[in-house]
Amino acid sequence: MISMFCMTEEEIKIFKSDPLPLSENASLQHARQRIKKAGYWSSNQQMGNRWPIGCVALEITQRCNLDCTICYLSEKSKAVKDLPLEAVFRRIELIYKHYGKNTDVQITGGEPTLRKKDELLAIVNYVCLLGMRPTLMTNGIEVTRSLLKELIEAGLVDIAFHVDTTQKRNGYTTEVELNKIRQQYIEHAKGLPLSVIFTVTVFNENFNEIPAIICFAKNNIDVVRTVSFQIQAVTGRGVQKKRDPAITPTTVLKQIEKGAGTSINFNASLVGHPACSRYGKCLEVNENLYDFFDDTAFIGRMQSATAHLAWDRSYPMQAVKNFLKWFVKNPKHIYAGIKWAGKKLWKIKKDLIASKGRIRSISFIVHNFMDACALEHDRIHSCAFKIITRDGLLPMCIHNAQRDSYILQPTEIPMKENTKFRMPLNGGISSTKQRYTPMYQPRHKYVHLP
Ligand code: SF4
């Protein structure tokens, strides 16, 4: 087992990015070893089974048009020049070399829509051309329906709108009031082949409103596919520092269940370390939600057996058809499948009749980033959420704990004969890599927990 103690400042400083995998299958094997070492390998585990990484963040700008009270960005973000397009393309290629096709790439920032539209479209398109899945992480302020159509043409498959009360949007003081903005974003995306996600940072002021957010999502289930909650972490430039100890993954899951009106099994489909991420899924029938993952053993068995199948979230019906085709070709799973489906249908029978057979689904995610001063070894070493930097891939929590060391590095500009480097603050060009010596003094005391 890897040590449960927190990392020291020195350990964080010298943390190395992942080496390039030697073969196509190596990154999957590597992920499997990592999660086994952390003690969370099982047939219910997706990491190392279905994919080698949950997702990779690609920060294409450090600029933002909001100033959230909880924000992972650096104090220096505004002054940092955008990565040149060639550097972004090189980083996309690096992600591909590490994890291959079907990797979820979160195009983020800062606010990614602040980049020129042509550049944003080119970035989305390049991720798509390499066979990976681009998701746009945005606060939605600059997003219009026509932009969404262009992004879809470029290859966008998911859009995640970040809306919550940490953003202090003018005239909105509660999550329920913010539903007006969420509704506008839903109207932009309605009917388009996009999987729509809402992301919410959870802190003491909106914790009690989680059930209301779930109800809103359920009422808009024709568009909303996922609601993702990120628990406040003490890292970055945000002014709200104190993390309420009563807000934990367990209490957030309870709030989700309260809003959903049903218990939800968040242990059947694991996405890496359970202290980092939890994932649950419900079926909606006649406006009532039913837990989809209630049979842990069956879900584990199916997940392992179908690990090679790619699920396209933009076209769920196609994904279901592919699954059914696989089922017919694998008769040994048919009996268990029919038994599970029969139980489920029996449970939902009344609502199924009332809804004339219509069933939809919605997913819930809770992500628990760590405070900069309390990075746990086992979670870092089995991280399922990485970020691409000039020098390779790093756990997002490591990156956030010493952000300036990375965003103030001279930026690579790949050229035909050699690579040049640009200083991110003054734009000066150099042909040598130059090491950036961070000015950054961590504001948080690094601690060793017993
Ligand atoms: S980014 Fe942090 S919280 Fe998220 S999976 Fe990685 S180590 Fe865990």
Boltz pocket constraint, residues with backbone or C-beta under 6 A from the ligand:
constraints:
  - pocket:
      binder: B
      contacts: [[A, 272], [A, 273], [A, 275], [A, 276], [A, 277], [A, 368], [A, 369], [A, 370], [A, 379], [A, 380], [A, 382], [A, 383], [A, 384], [A, 385], [A, 386], [A, 395], [A, 396], [A, 397], [A, 398]]
      max_distance: 6.0
